């Protein structure tokens, strides 16, 4: 993170899932002493005033801690673009979003959530239930061969400082020699960084007998993890949404474990030109 911002944004659609997201955001805001902004995306400008009024009423109903400050934003657009745009506009530290993990529908629900997440530069916390703990004390981090795994370090360090989080690094098991080297490189890098920064961690190895996404969720259940931290697929395209990258399944896991999603930085080509056009 270039700087620590102090605003948590919650996607709001007047459903139970958005209420779960709000409760998570309130817990985090108490520790960070941050403001909470609710965003509702409407179909036309004429709906904005009424939506903002209803959001304020919803917060009053749950009788949130009076020490937490709120702001209410309604914006015309689509969830797949507007959420990312507003999160950047208001310099949000993170976005908390509720979603469903319907059994048999993980690919579809994960695809929907992932499309929203990758529209933003801001990390997302995707939740399916009310908070089980006040903060994220134990977080699972899947370690694959992908280079962008290393980019989780700044947020891991942030969680360690703010919440005293312990990280459980779960290494994927591959037979391919290049993939094995990638896992070794990522594990070494994270271990060295965490040791230098006094971040608590331990390393586990997946057995490789099942889909890695399933193994991550099983490990998270066994250690009663408060969250799973994943890096999204870099430069994700239509084919990825259809075929389903591993994070789609993890995001909508049936154990209802919160998932922290971080988008990797765009690849820069030559003279500082970004592959994303930035």
Buried (B, 14 or more C-beta within 10 A) or exposed (E): EEEEBEBBBBBBEEEEBBBBBBBBBBBBBBEBEBBBBBBBBBEEEEBBEEBBEBBBEBBEEEEBEEEBEBBBBBBEEEBEBBBBEBBEEBEBBBBBBBBBBEEEBBBBBBBBBBBBBBBBBBBBBBBBBEBEEEBBBBBBBBBBBBBBBBBBBEBBBBBBEBBEBBBBBBBBBBEEEEBBEBBEBBBEBBBEBBEEEEBEBEBBBBEEEEEBBBBBBBBBEEBEBBBBBBBBBBEBEEEBBEEBBBBBBBBBBBEBBBBBBBBBBBEEEEEEEEEEEE
